[in-house]
């Protein structure tokens, strides 16, 4: 809370945050914010609940120069490892959510862009949602993001029809042993983060999300009705109808 009150006071934060990260006075005097000798220990500490929460706040309020230092010197090459951890993944979500530039997102994408299936399989859908939101906000890697998600929930040999149902029921799909045999689990609650991810996807330009449009417009009538009766599914339908998909494509869903 004290750190949040200092948001915008860069001079104070540039002094306090490095100390919290274990940086000694000599390094600070030389303008070094990250002590590379203990960087590995600091990253390991991010797997502990209390330090994970502290890092989330630090990344939220850090001045850009310090954020850059944390990304390039402290967290680089550890993003997938942290994303895989029950506590560490929240640090990565905060890092992604507070990225300021396309260059920063490029570094993040290099480590996580090919890991969508792994992260979803581990139940780290929050990291994926953060990536999609940041790519939209910074207008970078948009098509790659849509493509990576579609690939994560299917294979090249499958039709696009299954993409939206599998994301609506993320946990059900990824916990299924023979994924090619997975089918719509009637009566099951739809996935909160899966719904949020699809709502974000339908904000992208239509040329980037054609597989998702094909999928939602190919859903069986009873599945569309079931989705409409579930608050999470209904928001996905609303997002599709508000997207820049063609009127003809939207009519396929509602007629």
N, C-alpha and C positions, 0 to 999 in steps of 0.2 A: 504493500500500500504506500509506504514512504517513497519508493522508487516511482510509482505512478504519479505522485504529487510533484515530482521533479521533472516530469515529462516536458521537454522543450528547453530545459536548463542544461544545455550541452556541457558547459564547463564543469558543473557539479557532477554530472553523470560520467564524464570522461575521467574523473578522479575516483568516484565511488565504485563503478562497475568493475574496472580492472582489479581493484582490491578484493572485491567479492569473488573474483575468478582466481585469486591467489597470486596476482602479480605483485612483485616486491617494489620497494621505493626506488631502487636503482634503475629498474626497467622503466618505471613511470617517468623518472627524471630524464631518461633518454628518449621518451616518446613512444616506448614500446608498451602496447596495451595487453599483449598476450605473452605469458611466460611459457615458452615452448618446452622447457624442461619438464613442466608438470602438466602439459596439455593433455597427455594420455590419461592421467589421473582425473583431470577435470571432466573429460568426456565420460569416463566410467561413472563419475559421480552423478551424471545426468540420468542414470538408470535408477537413482534413488528418488522416491516421491517428493521429498522436501526440496531437493536441489533441482529436480525437474520443474517444479512449480516456479522456483526462483528464476530459472533460465527463461521460462515463458515470458515473465514480466520483463526481464533484462532485454530480451529480443524485441519486445514491444516498444520500449522507451529508448533503446540505444541510439545515439547519434549515428548518422550514416557511416562515418569513418570507422567507428567502433564495430558497427554491424558488419562492415566489410572485413575487418580483421577477424571477427569471430567466424565468419563464413570461410575465409580463405586460409586461415592459420589454425583455427581450433576445430572446426566441424568438418572441413573438407576431408573426403575419403572415409568418413564415419557415418554418413547419412543413412545408408541402408542398414547398417548395424543398429543404429539408434531407432530407426523406423520399425525394426523388428521387435523392439523391446516394449513391454507394456507401459512403462513410464517414459522411456526415451522417445517414443514416437510423438509425444505431445510437444517435446522440444522441437522436433523437425516440423511439426505442423505450425508452430509459432514462427520458426525461421522462414518457412514458405509464405505464410500469411503476411509477414512484414518485409518481404523482399521489395526493394525500391526500384530496381532497374532490370532491364532485359539481360544485361551481362550477369547479374546475380542469379537470375532464373536459369541462364545457360549452364552455370556451374551446378546448380541443383538438378537440372534436367539430366546432365551427364551421368549423375549417380543414380537417379531414380526413374528416368524415362523408360528404361527397359525392364523395370521391376514391378509393373502394375499387377501382373498375375500373382507374383510372389506375395506382394503386400496384401492383395485381396484374399489370398488363400490363408494368410495369417490373421485375418480379421482387422487389418489396418486400413479400412476404407476411409477413415478420417484423413489420412495422409494423401490419398488419391483425391478426395474432395478438395483439400487445400491446394493441391497442384493444379486442378482444373480451374479453381477460382482465381488463382494467381496468374495463370496463363491468360485468362480472360481480362483480368484487370490490367496487366502489362502488355496485352496484345502481342504475345509471343508463343510459339509452339502450339498454336490453337489446333491446327489440323493433326499434328503429331499426337496431341493429347487425345483427341477423339479416336484416332486410329489405334493408339495403344490400349485404350479402354476396351474397344470392340474386340481387339485381338486377345485381350486377357480373359474374356468370357466366351471365347469360341475358338474355332480352328479354321484354317484356310479351306478345309473341305466342307465346312458347314454353311448353310444359308444364313443370311443376316436376320432371319425371322426370330431367332432365339435371343438376340442381344437384350432387348428391353425386359422380357420376362425374367431372365437370369439376373439382371441388375436389380429388379424389383424384389427379388428373393435371394440376395447375395449369400447370406449365411447358408440357406438351404442348398443352393447350387454348389458352393465350395466345400460343403461337408459331405457331398454325395460322392461315393467311391467311383462309380462309372459315370462320369459327367455327361457323356454322349447319350446316356439313357435317362437323364434328368427330365422331369416333366413338371408342369405347373402344379404346385402343391395346394390344391383347393382348400379354402378355409383358413389357410395360414396367414399370419399378419405379414404385411409387406415391410421391407427393411427401411428403417429411418434414413440411414446414410445413403442407401441405394436410391431412395426417392430424391434426396437432395442432389445427388450426383446427376441423375437424369434431368432434374429441373435445370441444373446448370448447363448440361449438354445442349438442351433445346434453346439456349440463348445464343449459341454459336450460329454462324452463317450456314444457311441450308446446304450449300455445296459441300461443307465439311461433315455434315451429319446425315447424309443420305442413308447409310446402313441403319441408323436409329429410326429414321422416318419410315423406311421400309418395314422395320421390325414392328413398330407400334401400330402401323396401319394393316399389318398382317395378323394381328392378334384375333383369336376366335371371339365371337360376339359375347359369349358367356364370360370370357376372361376380361374383356373391356368393361362389362357390367360389374364384375367383381372388383376391378380396380377402381371404378367410379364410386363404389360404395365404401372403399377404404380411404381414409383421409390422405394417406401417403400416396396411394395410387391416383386419387383424384387430382392432387397437385401436379403430378406428372402429366396427366391428360391436359390440365389447364395450361401447363408450360408448353406443351406441344401445340395446342390451339393458338397460343400467343406467339409462337415462333414465326420465322419468315418462310416456313414451308408453304408450298402453293395451296391455293384454295381447293384444288382438285385432290391433293393429298390429304388435306384435313377432312374433306367430305367422306373419304374412305373410312375414316374412323367413326364418324357420327351417323352415317346413313346406313 
